Amino acid sequence: MATTNPPNANPDNAGNPGTKPPKPYARLEKWIWILIYGGLFLVIIGIATGRTDAALGWSIAVPGALVALVGFVLIYVRSRLSGGVPGK
């Protein structure tokens, strides 16, 4: 006799201690790392471009640094949000 519910159908994972609960801020954490790595990549491209054309290099590197800074600020914001870690 087959059941229609899969074994891990419980969304809150109660009764299944081997699985991790879903992260409430997973989208924020994804964007934090996209902003940091993307911004640092633009800084590197701007530095490399600045060797041949200084104005273009600065116009690539400065926005990249600002994007990376936003990512670092979001790490701080994420640390101040409540409800991130159960039991604290």
SVG drawing of the C-alpha trace seen along z (x, -y; Angstrom):
<svg xmlns="http://www.w3.org/2000/svg" viewBox="-2 -60 51 62">
<polyline fill="none" stroke="black" stroke-width="0.4" points="0.0,0.0 1.6,-3.2 1.3,-6.6 0.8,-9.9 3.0,-11.8 6.8,-11.6 8.8,-10.9 10.1,-14.5 6.8,-16.2 6.7,-18.0 7.7,-21.6 8.8,-22.4 10.9,-19.1 9.4,-18.1 10.1,-14.6 13.0,-14.4 16.0,-15.6 18.5,-14.8 17.4,-17.6 18.1,-21.3 15.2,-23.8 15.0,-26.3 17.0,-29.5 14.7,-32.5 17.2,-34.9 18.6,-32.8 17.7,-35.3 19.5,-38.1 22.6,-36.0 22.6,-35.1 22.5,-38.8 25.2,-39.7 27.7,-37.4 26.7,-38.4 27.3,-42.0 30.6,-41.4 32.1,-39.1 30.6,-41.1 31.9,-44.4 35.4,-43.0 35.4,-41.6 34.6,-45.1 37.4,-46.6 39.9,-44.2 38.6,-44.8 38.8,-48.6 42.4,-48.3 43.4,-46.3 41.7,-48.7 43.2,-51.7 46.6,-50.7 45.6,-51.6 42.8,-54.2 42.8,-55.8 39.4,-57.4 37.6,-54.3 39.4,-52.3 38.2,-54.6 34.7,-54.6 34.6,-50.8 36.5,-50.4 34.7,-53.0 31.1,-51.7 32.5,-48.2 33.9,-49.3 30.6,-50.8 28.7,-47.6 31.2,-45.6 30.7,-48.1 26.9,-47.6 27.5,-43.9 29.7,-44.3 27.1,-46.7 24.4,-44.0 26.5,-41.5 26.2,-43.9 22.5,-44.4 22.0,-40.7 23.8,-40.3 21.3,-42.7 18.1,-41.1 16.2,-39.1 15.0,-35.6 18.0,-34.4 19.1,-31.8 16.6,-29.7 17.0,-29.7 18.8,-33.1"/>
</svg>
